[in-house]
């Protein structure tokens, strides 16, 4: 697994373009990795709904819980499902719309300088072994291009939007990720 720096794409993964992206501010360095958790409908896994949300094709009549998502325009650079399949929605050099109102080390608008990875899951249920395997492989590939993406620069959505977001939640095994990336 590696990043093609010319295209900003992760080689060997499924590519689905999201319209929910734009240019990063000129001269902005990528130095933050944000890990998220998502399931649609809430607490259910599988199905096309996350992809549909990120491509603005979600039929909000498919589930009562989708009504609040009707006007939402979001995306992430990557999505890792429960089976470990990786889908890329936004090239890394582009700005994905994953963090919302956010702050890291005194800087606002984390979307400007971060890469967002969504894991299919919930705050309360353990993530799958294969998701950690893929996440670690992705992080290693990203660090080859952006060496700042390590240690304190790998955070959860809850870290950059406290009080507003809780993902990836207490079920996410941070020590496992740190050990897999060989840092404490």
N, C-alpha and C positions, 0 to 999 in steps of 0.2 A: 504494500500500500504506500503510495506517495502522492504528493501534490504536484500537478503540472503548473508551474508558476506563471506560464504565459496565459493559460485559460482560467486559472484560479480554481481548477476542478481537482477533486480527489479521484485518481485513476483507479478504475476497477469497481466503482460503485454505480448504482443506478442514478441517473440524472433526470430530474423533473423540474422544469423552470417555474419558479414562482414569480408572479408579477409584483409581489410585495417586496421590493428591493429598490435601492437607489445608490448613487455614488457616495463613497465616503468623503468627508471633507478633505480637501487638498492637503497633502503633507501629513496626514494622520497615520501614525504607526499602529499596527495591530499588536496589542500587548495584553489582551485579556481573553480568557476562554470561559464562557458561561454555560453551565450545565443546567438543563431544565428537565422536568418530568411532565408528560402529557398523556391523557387518555380521552378518547371520544367514542361514545358517550363516557362521562366520568366513571372511572372504575371498570370499564370494559376495554378489552384489548382485541386487536385484529380489525380487519375491515378497512375501508377506504377513507374514513372520515378525517384523519389527520392530514393526509395528502390533499383531500378536497378543501380543508380549511386553508392550507397554505397556498392553494391555487385559485381561491375565490370561487370554487364550484360546489361548496357544501350546500346541500338541500336542507334548509333549516326546518322543513316539515318532517324530516326523517326521524327526529327525536324531540321530545318536548324540551329537553335541556339545551337544544341548539338555538332556540329563539334569541337568546342573549348574544349569540355569535353572528347575527344577521349582517351587521355593518362592520364587523371586525376585519381588519386587514393586517395579518401577521404572517411571519415566515420564520424560518430558521435556516442556517447554513446546512445542517445535517439533521437527519432523524434516524435513530437506531431503534428498530422495533423489537419485540420480545423474542423473536427468533434470531436476532443479530443481523438482519438485513439493513444495510445502510443506504439511505437515499439522500442525495444532495439536491437542495432546492435553490440555493444562491451561491454563486462563485465566491470564494473567500475574499477576493479583493473588493467585492461589492458589499454594501451595507444591508444586512438582513434586518427585519423588523421583529426582533425577538425579546428585547429587554424592556421596552416601554420606558416609563419614567424610572430612571435609575441613576445610581451614583457609585463610583469606585475611587477610592483614594482622593476624594475631593473633586473628581471630574464628573460632570453630569453627562447624560445621554450616552450610555455605554454602547449602544448600537454603533456609534461612530468608530470605536476602536476595539471592538470585540468580535469574536466568532461565537456563534450560538449553536449548541448541540442539544437536541431534544431526545430524551430517552422515553420510550413508551412505558409508562408506569404511573404509579400514584405515590403520594407521600408515605402511605402506610404499608404498602406491600413491597417485599424485597424485589430488587431488580434481578434479572436472569444472569447466570454465569456468562453466557455468550454475549450479553450486552456489555459487561465489563471487559471481556476479551476484545471486542470490537472498539470500545471506547479507548482502551489503552493503546491499541494499534493506531487509531486515528490521532490521538494526542501525540504519539511519537512521530508520526508523519508531519503533523503540524509544527512540532518543535524543530524539525529539520529546516523549515522555512522561517519560522518566527520563534527564535530561541527564548524569547521572554515568556512564552506560554508554559510556565512551570510554577511550582510552589504556590505562593500566595496569589499568583495571577491565573489560577484555575479556581473558579468559585461557583457557587450555586446561585440560581435566580434569587433565592431568599437573601443572599448576602448583599446584592446590589439594589434590592427593592424590599428591604425589611418592613414588615407590617403590611405590605401589599401582596407579597408573594411568599409561598412556603416551599416551593419545589427546589431541588428534587426530593426534599423531605427527609425525615429522620431515618427512613428505610434505606437511603443511599449510603453505601459503605465507602466513606472517604478514605479510611486507612487502606482498604483494598486498592483503590485507585492510586494513592501515593506509593504504596509498595510496588505496584505494577509499573510505575514510572520511575522507581528507584530514587525517591526523595521522601523525606520525613516532614 
